[in-house]
């Protein structure tokens, strides 16, 4: 289990981000809240970039992002070299993103995730680890794409 994560949301995910903190406390994950700090409208790429860069620098072990669907945050975070952000809408997709893709940022949709499943998603994410093996070759190929001049 990681020792520290960067946590952030946009306005659509703000209230869920605040609820997520109790789950993180319960499972013993230390977090730093990187915003937003209200339900007032903000731009999700700003928060995804902040978390992505902090994880890529090694300031945090992983990141957790919340927006309306999870998709915008994941797209923006994945623009940061070294970030493998995955949207999870249930415990299985969270577990597989960790085990098979070595995802280092979890993105959750506050408006699209079935009610009551977010704590299970978070528990599954932090309980899982990267399996390596055949999956390592594929993760390495993702890293090679980042080295391409067109990316």
Phi, psi and omega in degrees: 000134180295154180273328183216137175233156172262131184239133177204161178209162167265189183298325181290334181257359186305307184296321178293322177302318179295323177289325181300329182304322181292324176293317178298317177299317182299321182266002174081027177264123177279137183224156170241124180278116182258016175105180346292164185248020178195168177276009178291144185303131176220173180259117184302327180300330180297320183280323177296319179294317180301312180292314180302314180294322179294321177290315181298325178287342182092010177292332180225154179287321183208174177231156176223121184238143179227127172220195183299310182248345187089336186291312181300316178299316181296316179300312182295315180298324182291351174284345179275125179303133178093355180263135174234087183268137180231139173273129176238131179247358174203173184297324181293316179293328176294313181298314181293325178299322178285310186292319187259330187249356183051040180300137181246000174223128177260129176244133183234141177265113180293328183268344188245350181273132181306136182307134177085355182268345184298317176301322178293321177300313182295316179299317180296317179302310185282342177278337184271156175223163180292132182277341182065220179057228182299335180287332181299318180302321182287319177296321176299322178294325175299316178299325178294324178299320180297333181280344181294137182297338181279347183262000000 
